[in-house]
């Protein structure tokens, strides 16, 4: 009779770094929120290079989206979807602010592909960037002159009443993910990012523990952290570390400070694999992942002001946040 036991993954020494990185990066975050002055760590890699936060929702761009896009403005479901997807397709705060200044209130009623195109085309002609460098956004159509035009058209398609109703009626994170992925130009990685951001809003209340998709960076990080994945897929590995987080921190005597009672979720551990992939380029250059990258491009420049954060109210943690100084 065939055995039903799964072959367990085999960790490398980088797996220890995964948990150490999560702890140290979260410690930096808490120190900044408390208003402590730099330096916030004695880790040379973290001191000199930019990494996302341990919790995705605590990142600067996610914070802007939650505070100034998702929960600011008309709270009608179709308006929230429009604002969040418009922001995320470019994922750049300056692009959102440029559109807000140039075309007025960003609403479905006022949305006009040609008008938005003119604003963004002029910005590109001035040599400005309209996309974030956080991840590569390919054009949604191979025949476009400029890729931002394809993403504006993609947004127009999503706003179709039939599709929008199906999206808003989704009963699970995976169902919403599959709907977004079904649109030409939205791949698995982008669909997962979009549904995660939509889930920060008031229109959905899916558990972040329900569903995960490993992105390219996290797949590389997983390869560095495990010499053998056994019978586990990359998504299985992410769930494996989420389920074991308390045990793994304890085994290494790491005093991990969570997000005011909120443990790491699937999206956070997925993201951490991506960040550890970068961190290991300098900390463990002998360990190979996927691809040939050996440097960390973005440098870290500390900001002197206290870090102010605010999370989706439905999480119930905003009342626990430290009060801003002064």
Residue pairs with C-beta under 8 A, 6 or more apart in sequence:
6 230
6 231
6 232
7 230
7 231
7 232
8 230
8 232
9 226
9 228
9 229
9 230
9 232
9 237
9 240
10 226
10 227
10 228
10 230
11 225
11 226
11 227
12 224
12 225
12 226
12 227
12 287
13 284
14 224
14 225
14 276
14 280
14 284
14 287
15 225
15 226
16 252
17 225
17 276
17 279
17 280
17 283
17 284
18 221
18 225
18 241
18 272
18 273
18 276
19 248
19 249
19 252
19 254
19 256
20 252
20 254
21 46
21 272
21 275
21 276
21 279
22 54
22 256
22 264
22 272
23 249
23 254
23 255
23 256
23 257
24 41
24 43
24 46
25 46
25 51
25 53
25 54
25 275
26 53
26 54
26 55
26 256
26 257
26 258
27 40
27 41
27 257
28 40
28 41
28 46
29 53
29 54
29 55
29 58
29 307
30 257
31 40
32 40
32 306
32 307
33 306
33 307
33 308
33 309
33 321
33 322
34 306
34 322
35 306
35 322
35 324
35 325
37 304
38 302
38 304
39 47
39 302
40 302
41 47
45 279
45 282
45 283
45 296
46 279
46 300
47 300
48 299
48 300
49 278
49 282
49 296
49 298
49 299
49 300
50 296
50 298
50 299
50 300
51 275
51 278
51 279
51 300
52 59
52 271
52 274
52 275
53 59
54 264
54 268
54 272
55 259
55 262
55 264
55 265
55 268
56 62
56 196
56 267
56 268
56 271
57 63
57 66
57 200
57 259
57 311
57 312
58 259
58 309
61 91
61 92
61 93
61 132
61 134
62 197
62 200
63 309
63 310
64 93
64 96
65 84
65 87
65 88
65 197
65 200
66 200
66 310
66 311
66 312
67 310
68 96
69 83
69 84
69 87
69 96
70 80
70 83
70 84
70 197
70 200
70 201
70 202
70 312
71 201
71 202
71 312
71 313
73 79
73 83
73 105
73 106
73 107
74 80
74 107
75 202
77 168
77 203
78 108
78 159
78 164
78 168
79 107
79 108
80 198
80 201
80 202
80 203
81 158
81 159
81 164
81 167
81 168
81 198
81 203
82 106
82 107
82 108
82 111
82 155
82 159
83 106
84 194
84 197
84 198
84 201
85 155
85 158
85 194
85 198
86 96
86 99
86 106
86 155
87 96
88 193
88 194
88 197
89 137
89 151
89 154
89 155
90 96
90 130
90 131
90 132
90 137
90 148
90 151
91 131
91 132
91 134
91 135
91 137
92 129
92 130
92 131
92 132
94 128
94 129
95 120
95 123
95 130
95 131
96 106
98 119
98 120
98 123
98 130
99 106
99 116
99 119
99 120
100 106
102 119
103 110
103 112
103 115
103 116
103 119
104 110
108 159
111 155
111 156
111 159
113 149
113 152
113 153
113 156
116 152
117 148
117 149
117 152
120 130
120 146
120 148
120 152
121 146
121 148
123 130
124 130
124 146
124 148
130 148
131 137
131 148
133 298
135 189
135 193
135 215
137 147
137 151
137 190
138 147
138 185
139 147
139 150
139 151
139 185
140 147
140 150
140 151
140 153
140 154
140 184
140 185
140 186
141 150
141 153
141 184
141 185
144 150
150 185
151 185
154 183
154 185
154 186
157 163
157 183
158 164
158 167
158 180
158 183
163 179
163 183
166 179
167 176
167 179
167 180
168 203
170 176
170 179
170 204
172 206
172 210
172 211
173 195
173 199
173 204
173 206
173 207
173 208
173 210
173 211
174 210
174 211
176 195
176 198
176 204
176 206
177 191
177 192
177 195
177 211
177 213
178 191
180 186
180 190
180 191
180 194
180 195
181 187
181 188
181 191
186 194
188 213
189 213
189 215
189 216
191 213
192 212
192 213
192 215
196 208
196 267
198 204
199 205
199 206
199 208
200 312
201 312
202 314
205 314
208 265
208 266
208 267
208 268
209 242
209 265
209 266
210 266
211 266
212 235
212 238
212 239
212 266
212 267
212 270
213 235
213 270
214 222
214 234
214 235
214 237
214 238
214 270
214 273
215 270
215 274
216 290
217 273
217 274
217 275
217 277
217 278
218 234
218 238
218 270
218 271
218 273
218 274
218 277
219 234
219 273
219 290
220 273
220 274
220 277
220 289
220 290
220 291
221 272
221 273
221 274
221 275
221 276
221 277
221 280
221 289
222 229
222 234
222 237
222 238
222 273
223 288
223 289
223 290
224 276
224 277
224 280
224 284
224 287
224 288
224 289
225 273
225 276
226 237
229 236
229 237
232 240
238 266
238 269
238 270
238 273
239 266
241 248
241 269
242 264
242 265
242 266
242 269
245 256
245 263
245 264
245 269
246 263
249 255
249 256
258 264
259 311
259 317
260 317
260 320
260 321
261 317
261 320
262 315
262 317
264 272
277 289
278 296
279 296
280 287
280 289
281 293
281 294
281 295
281 296
282 296
285 294
306 324
306 325
308 324
309 321
310 318
310 321
311 317
311 318
